[in-house]
Structures are given as structure tokens and as C-alpha cells.
Amino acid sequence: MTRIATIPLQQAQTAGMARATEKLNDVLNQLSSGKKASDLAGLGSDAVRSLSTRNMLARQEAQGKAASQIGTTLSLYATNIGAIDESVTSLRTALLTAAGTGNGTGVQGAITSAFQQVRNALNASDGEVSLFAGSQSQGAPFKPVTLADTVGATTATAFADDGVRASARVGDGIEMTYGVSARDLGGDLLQAFRTLAEAGDIGSTPTAAQVTAMTSAAEQIQKALAGVRSIDGDNGRKQAQVESLATRADERSTLLKGVISDAEDADYAQLSTELDQQQQVLKASYSVFSQVSKLSLTDYIR
């Protein structure tokens, strides 16, 4: 005899509806969050790849940030080195002109102005620490406040920087050492300003000694400019290297983000199709359950 029982059928259909509802909720959650899973464990075999890629991305972003920060510092170096070059080049021209013509009108003002510009550049900061002080955080790396303070000064007494240079990892296996010393940048210029300070105030008609001092100072400036421009050239090469490394880090970060997106982000086109399918499955489950629920023994006796 065949036995008819609707309760097991109802239980089976209930379980089927629960599974269909769960799958539909998963699709809705993915659509809402934009992610395939709420955590790495839910990614299955993609979890390991996603985790390792995230570690690589963190390293690339850190290196890119370091390169960007160094690039900003190098740009500040370049700006102040350029200001020094421009001011003392102009001063050298004024000194040679005054020495050649014997007319010193305005030259003392040019000397004082150039000294202050060089002093400001050597003591420039990034808003927090002096650019050319090395590891020293207290005081200005160039001590003389006025031109007169350079009389009798030496690099040992006029400069307070320690020559320590910073370093940072800006790429895989690439450690960059950078920094400019106030002493290296302005040491020879100090001698030129000392020569001019010890010559006394230069009037409209310079003395023979002052003409000699101006000529000597112009030669000292020319020598100092060679060093300043060499430092500027080295700084420029590092700027180009850092810019290239920062660009490369950004490109790699973009690539790694794409890998992470492929592993973790939901595919909206696929989810749209799956949503429709799961809704149809759930509707069918409800329909079958409804029909099974209406069955009775009399349906089979007829």
C-alpha cells in the first residue's frame, strides 16, 4: 500500500525556501555593500591572494608617500639654493662694476641686501625644522645676524649645522640619502661677506683698499657659486629620481588596487542576473509549498 504524508513534503519545501531566502539575502548584501563577502574568510580561495596583495599595496603606498614627502623637501632646497645663486650673482656683478668704474654708489646696500637674502635662505625651514641644519632642531644653522657679525668669523663659529643627512626607503631595495648642509652651501660665501665686512662701509668713492676687497670678494663669490651650483645639480638629480619613483609607486598601487578589486568587489552585472534567478527560485518555492500545504488524503481517495 502506498502511504501519503504531506508533513515531510512541507518540511522539505520549508528547508528549500530557507536556502533560497539565504541565497537571495547574500545577493542583496553584495549589492548593498559592493563586496563579495563581509570578511576575508568569505572570499574562499581568493582570501590569500587578497591579503598578500593588500600587504604589497600598503608597502607601495608607504614608499610613495615617503617619495612625495622627500620630493617636497627637495623642492624647498631648490627654491632656497636658487635664491642664493640669484642674489650673490647679482652682488658679484655690482661689485665688479663698482670696482671697475670706481663708483660705489649703492653697492653697500647691495651687499647688505645680498647678505640678508643668503642668511634667510640658509636659515629657511619647512614650517617645522630648518632645512639646512642637519639633525639639529634648535637655533639657526647660520649664526651671523648682520654683515658686521661676519668680521673674524670662520665656518666653525658661523655655522651650527651638524652635516647629518636624512635617509628614507623610496622603493624596493632603494634607500635614498638626502639633505644639504648650510656649511657646505654657504661656507665659501661667508668668506666673501667677511672680506666685504672687513673693508668697512663702501661709499660713492671707494678707497683703493675697498676696490681690492670688492675684486677679491667677487672672485670668492665666483668660487662659491661653483659649489652652490654643484649642490643644486645633485639636488635636481635626486628630484628627478624621486619623481620617477613616486610615479612608479602610484602606478603599482593602481595595479594592486585592481587586483584587490577583482578579488573582493562584487560584479553588479552578474549580481543583477543572479538576483533575478534567486527571486524566481524563491517564488517557485513558495508556489510549491502552497500547493503541498493544500493537499489532503481526500485528494488521493477521489
C-alpha positions in Angstrom: 0.0 0.0 0.0 1.3 3.5 -0.9 1.4 5.8 2.1 0.8 9.5 1.6 2.3 12.1 4.1 2.3 15.9 3.5 4.4 16.9 6.5 7.7 15.6 5.2 7.0 17.4 1.9 6.2 20.6 3.7 9.4 20.3 5.8 11.5 19.7 2.6 9.9 22.7 0.9 10.4 24.8 4.0 14.1 23.9 4.0 14.3 24.8 0.3 12.7 28.1 0.9 15.1 28.9 3.7 18.1 28.1 1.4 16.6 30.2 -1.4 16.0 33.1 1.0 19.5 32.8 2.3 21.0 32.9 -1.2 18.7 35.9 -2.1 19.9 37.7 1.0 23.5 37.1 0.1 22.9 38.7 -3.3 21.2 41.6 -1.7 24.0 42.1 0.8 26.6 42.0 -2.0 24.6 44.6 -3.9 24.3 46.8 -0.8 28.0 46.6 0.3 29.6 46.3 -3.2 31.7 43.4 -1.8 31.6 39.7 -2.5 31.9 38.9 1.3 31.8 40.7 4.6 35.3 39.5 5.6 38.3 37.8 4.1 37.1 34.4 5.3 34.1 34.7 3.0 36.3 35.1 -0.1 37.4 31.4 0.0 40.4 30.7 -2.2 40.8 34.5 -3.1 41.4 35.3 0.6 45.2 34.6 0.5 45.7 36.5 -2.7 43.7 39.5 -1.4 45.6 39.5 1.9 49.1 39.3 0.2 48.1 42.0 -2.3 46.9 44.3 0.5 50.3 43.9 2.1 52.1 44.8 -1.1 49.7 47.8 -1.6 50.5 49.1 1.9 54.2 48.9 1.2 53.8 50.7 -2.1 51.7 53.4 -0.6 54.2 54.0 2.2 57.1 54.2 -0.3 55.0 56.5 -2.5 54.2 58.8 0.5 57.9 58.9 1.5 58.9 59.8 -2.1 56.3 62.5 -2.2 57.5 64.0 1.1 61.1 63.9 0.1 60.1 65.5 -3.2 58.6 68.4 -1.4 61.7 68.8 0.8 64.0 68.7 -2.3 61.8 71.4 -4.0 62.3 73.6 -0.9 66.0 73.0 -1.2 66.0 74.0 -4.8 64.0 77.2 -4.2 66.4 78.4 -1.5 69.5 77.4 -3.4 68.2 79.3 -6.4 67.6 82.4 -4.2 71.2 82.2 -3.0 72.5 81.8 -6.5 70.5 84.7 -7.8 71.3 87.1 -5.0 75.1 86.6 -5.0 75.3 86.5 -8.8 73.7 89.9 -8.8 76.0 91.1 -6.0 79.1 89.9 -7.9 78.1 92.0 -10.9 77.6 95.0 -8.7 81.0 94.6 -7.1 82.8 94.2 -10.4 81.0 97.2 -11.8 81.9 99.4 -8.8 85.5 98.2 -8.7 85.9 98.8 -12.5 84.3 102.2 -12.5 85.4 103.5 -9.1 81.8 104.4 -8.4 80.5 102.7 -5.3 77.0 104.3 -5.2 74.5 101.8 -3.9 77.0 99.0 -3.6 76.9 98.9 0.2 73.1 98.5 0.0 73.5 95.7 -2.5 76.0 93.9 -0.1 73.7 94.2 2.9 70.7 93.0 0.9 72.5 90.0 -0.6 73.7 89.1 2.9 70.2 89.1 4.3 68.9 87.1 1.4 71.6 84.5 1.8 71.1 84.4 5.6 67.3 83.9 5.1 67.8 81.1 2.6 70.4 79.3 4.8 68.0 79.5 7.8 64.9 78.6 5.9 62.6 76.0 7.3 59.8 73.7 6.1 57.5 75.2 8.8 58.8 72.9 11.5 62.6 72.4 11.2 65.4 74.2 9.5 66.1 72.8 6.0 69.9 73.0 6.2 70.6 72.3 9.9 71.0 68.5 9.6 69.7 66.8 12.7 69.9 70.0 14.8 66.5 71.2 15.8 67.4 74.2 18.0 68.6 77.5 16.6 69.5 78.7 13.2 72.3 76.9 11.2 73.8 80.2 10.1 74.5 82.3 13.1 75.6 85.8 11.9 72.6 88.2 12.1 74.2 91.2 10.4 77.0 91.7 7.9 79.2 93.1 10.7 78.9 89.8 12.6 81.0 88.1 9.9 84.1 90.0 10.8 86.6 87.5 12.1 84.1 84.6 11.6 85.0 81.1 10.4 82.9 78.3 9.3 83.3 76.7 12.7 82.0 79.8 14.5 79.4 80.9 12.0 77.6 77.6 11.3 75.7 75.4 13.7 74.6 72.6 11.4 76.0 69.1 12.1 76.1 67.8 8.5 73.8 64.8 9.3 71.8 63.8 6.3 68.4 62.1 6.3 67.5 58.8 4.5 64.3 57.1 3.6 63.2 54.0 1.7 61.6 55.2 -1.5 61.4 51.9 -3.4 62.0 48.2 -3.1 65.7 48.0 -2.2 66.2 51.7 -2.7 67.3 53.8 0.2 67.8 57.5 -0.6 70.1 59.7 1.4 69.4 63.4 1.0 69.9 66.7 2.7 72.0 69.8 2.2 74.3 71.3 4.8 74.3 75.1 5.5 78.0 74.9 6.0 78.6 73.2 2.6 76.2 75.6 0.9 77.3 78.9 2.4 80.8 78.2 3.7 82.7 79.9 0.8 80.1 82.7 0.6 80.9 83.5 4.3 84.5 84.3 3.3 83.2 86.8 0.6 81.0 88.6 3.0 83.7 88.6 5.7 86.0 90.3 3.1 83.4 92.9 2.4 82.5 93.5 6.0 86.2 94.0 7.0 86.6 96.5 4.2 84.2 98.9 6.0 81.2 100.8 4.6 81.7 101.4 0.9 80.7 104.9 -0.2 80.2 106.5 -3.5 84.0 106.8 -4.0 85.7 103.6 -2.7 89.2 103.6 -1.4 91.9 101.6 -3.1 91.7 99.0 -0.3 87.9 98.7 -0.8 88.3 98.3 -4.5 90.8 95.5 -3.9 88.3 94.0 -1.3 85.4 94.2 -3.8 87.5 92.5 -6.5 88.7 89.8 -4.1 85.1 89.2 -2.9 83.8 88.9 -6.5 86.4 86.1 -7.0 85.4 84.4 -3.8 81.7 84.6 -4.9 82.6 83.0 -8.2 84.4 80.2 -6.5 81.5 79.7 -4.1 78.9 79.7 -6.9 80.6 76.6 -8.4 79.9 74.8 -5.1 76.4 76.1 -4.8 75.6 75.0 -8.4 77.1 71.6 -7.9 74.8 71.1 -4.8 71.9 72.4 -6.8 72.7 69.9 -9.6 72.9 67.0 -7.2 69.6 68.0 -5.6 68.0 68.3 -9.1 69.1 64.7 -10.0 67.5 63.5 -6.7 64.3 65.4 -7.5 64.1 63.6 -10.9 64.7 60.2 -9.3 62.1 60.8 -6.5 59.5 62.0 -9.0 60.1 58.9 -11.1 59.8 56.6 -8.1 56.7 58.4 -6.9 55.1 57.9 -10.3 56.1 54.2 -10.4 54.7 53.7 -6.9 51.4 55.3 -7.9 51.2 53.1 -11.0 51.9 49.9 -8.9 49.3 51.0 -6.3 46.7 51.4 -9.0 47.5 47.9 -10.4 47.4 46.3 -6.9 44.1 48.0 -6.2 42.7 46.5 -9.4 43.8 43.0 -8.2 42.1 43.6 -4.8 39.0 44.9 -6.6 38.8 41.7 -8.7 39.1 39.5 -5.7 36.8 41.4 -3.3 34.4 43.7 -5.2 31.0 42.5 -6.4 30.2 42.1 -10.1 27.0 44.1 -10.4 26.1 42.8 -13.8 26.4 39.2 -12.5 24.6 40.0 -9.3 21.7 41.6 -11.3 21.2 38.3 -13.2 21.6 36.2 -10.0 19.1 38.4 -8.2 16.5 37.7 -10.8 17.3 34.0 -10.7 17.1 33.8 -6.9 13.8 35.7 -6.9 12.3 33.3 -9.4 13.6 30.3 -7.3 12.1 31.7 -4.2 8.8 32.4 -5.9 8.7 28.8 -7.2 9.4 27.5 -3.7 6.6 29.5 -2.3 4.2 28.2 -5.1 5.2 24.6 -4.5 4.9 24.9 -0.7 1.4 26.5 -1.1 0.3 23.6 -3.3 1.7 21.0 -1.0 0.1 22.6 2.0 -3.4 22.3 0.4 -3.1 18.6 -0.1 -5.2 16.1 2.0 -6.0 12.4 2.0 -9.3 13.1 0.2 -7.3 14.4 -2.8 -5.9 10.8 -3.3 -9.1 8.9 -2.5 -11.1 10.6 -5.3 
